[in-house]
């Protein structure tokens, strides 16, 4: 989950188009965002844990990127040794969670749309 959050920050930008990892940390996440991240990561792990067990950190990174349609993710080579069908399964599973954007709320806390 830590790598998922780290990836979320470096791949997101604030209202001034600055990378969020430069000015924000996990401590800036709202309680709602933390709960959603926990739920999504646990659900993903429940469904794919037997596949991604060899590198949970990389899987967290790729889960965030894949679900949000970035140019990298499960399909960019790290998981090729598992076979094309397994990679497709990880991509489909990630996409099933839908895209999320990190944004700054009026209270200065970070939320997920």
C-alpha positions in Angstrom: 0.0 0.0 0.0 2.9 2.4 0.6 4.1 2.2 -3.0 0.5 2.6 -4.2 0.4 5.9 -2.2 3.8 7.0 -3.3 2.9 6.4 -6.9 -0.4 8.2 -6.5 1.5 11.3 -5.2 4.3 11.4 -7.9 1.8 10.8 -10.7 -0.7 13.5 -9.6 -0.4 17.2 -9.8 -1.9 20.1 -7.8 -3.9 23.1 -9.0 -0.6 24.7 -10.1 0.4 21.7 -12.1 3.1 20.8 -9.6 3.7 17.1 -8.7 2.0 16.4 -5.4 4.9 14.4 -4.0 6.8 17.7 -3.7 4.4 19.3 -1.2 2.2 16.5 0.2 2.6 13.3 2.2 0.3 10.5 3.3 -0.4 12.5 6.4 -2.3 15.0 4.2 -4.8 12.4 3.1 -8.3 12.7 4.4 -9.8 9.9 6.5 -12.1 9.1 3.6 -9.2 8.9 1.1 -7.2 6.6 3.5 -10.2 4.4 3.9 -10.8 4.1 0.2 -7.1 3.4 -0.5 -7.1 0.7 2.2 -10.3 -0.9 0.8 -9.1 -0.8 -2.8 -5.7 -2.2 -2.0 -7.1 -5.0 0.2 -9.7 -5.9 -2.4 -7.0 -6.0 -5.2 -4.8 -8.1 -3.0 -7.6 -10.5 -2.2 -8.2 -11.0 -5.9 -4.7 -11.0 -7.2 -2.5 -11.8 -4.2 -1.6 -15.3 -5.4 -0.4 -13.8 -8.7 1.5 -10.7 -7.4 3.0 -12.3 -4.2 6.6 -12.0 -5.6 6.5 -8.2 -5.5 3.7 -6.4 -3.7 5.5 -3.1 -3.9 5.7 -3.2 -7.7 2.1 -4.4 -7.8 1.0 -1.4 -5.8 2.8 0.9 -8.2 1.4 -0.8 -11.2 -2.2 -1.0 -9.8 -2.4 2.8 -9.4 -0.9 3.4 -12.9 -3.0 0.8 -14.6 -6.3 1.7 -13.0 -5.7 5.4 -14.1 -4.7 4.6 -17.7 -1.1 5.9 -17.4 1.4 4.9 -20.1 3.0 2.4 -17.7 1.5 -0.4 -15.5 1.2 -4.1 -15.5 1.7 -4.3 -19.3 5.1 -2.6 -19.4 7.3 -5.7 -18.9 7.7 -6.3 -15.1 5.1 -9.0 -15.1 5.8 -10.6 -18.6 7.2 -13.8 -17.1 3.7 -14.6 -15.8 2.4 -14.8 -19.4 0.2 -12.6 -21.5 -3.1 -13.9 -20.2 -2.1 -13.3 -16.5 -1.0 -9.8 -17.4 -4.3 -9.1 -19.1 -6.1 -10.4 -16.0 -4.2 -8.0 -13.8 -5.0 -5.1 -16.2 -8.7 -6.0 -16.3 -8.8 -6.3 -12.6 -7.1 -2.9 -12.1 -9.4 -1.2 -14.6 -12.4 -2.6 -12.9 -11.7 -0.3 -10.0 -12.2 2.8 -12.2 -10.0 5.9 -12.5 -9.3 8.1 -9.5 -7.9 11.6 -9.2 -6.3 13.1 -6.1 -7.4 16.6 -5.3 -7.1 19.2 -2.5 -10.3 19.8 -0.5 -11.4 23.1 0.9 -10.0 21.9 4.2 -6.5 21.4 2.7 -6.8 17.6 3.0 -6.4 15.3 0.0 -9.4 13.4 -1.4 -10.0 11.0 -4.2 -12.7 11.6 -6.9 
